[in-house]
Amino acid sequence: MNRTVTLDLPAELLDQASEVAQQSGRTLAAILAAWLQSGAASEEAKILTPGAQYPIYTPYGDAGAGEVLHRLLREAKAEQEKAAQDQQ
């Protein structure tokens, strides 16, 4: 069952998605859904802590802050995996 969600997207992202939709002959909704599904299936999405809430936007950060957070989360996961292997 489909559900409707309203998102405020950066103009650059929307322009990029619109261009892909036009070039591929697919709808904008189909492109955005495909991108979301792809992101949800990625390894990066799997390192998030279940039950934790992660803001998508904060007035205190930007894309650079998001990249730093992402790197730190990957490093923390790698350290956890190494510690688990060391205990075995």
Secondary structure, 3 states (H helix, E strand, C coil): CCCCCCCCCCHHHHHHHHHHHHHHCCCHHHHHHHHHHHHHHCHHHHCCCCCCCCCCCCCCCCHHHHHHHHHHHHHHHHHHHHHHHHHC
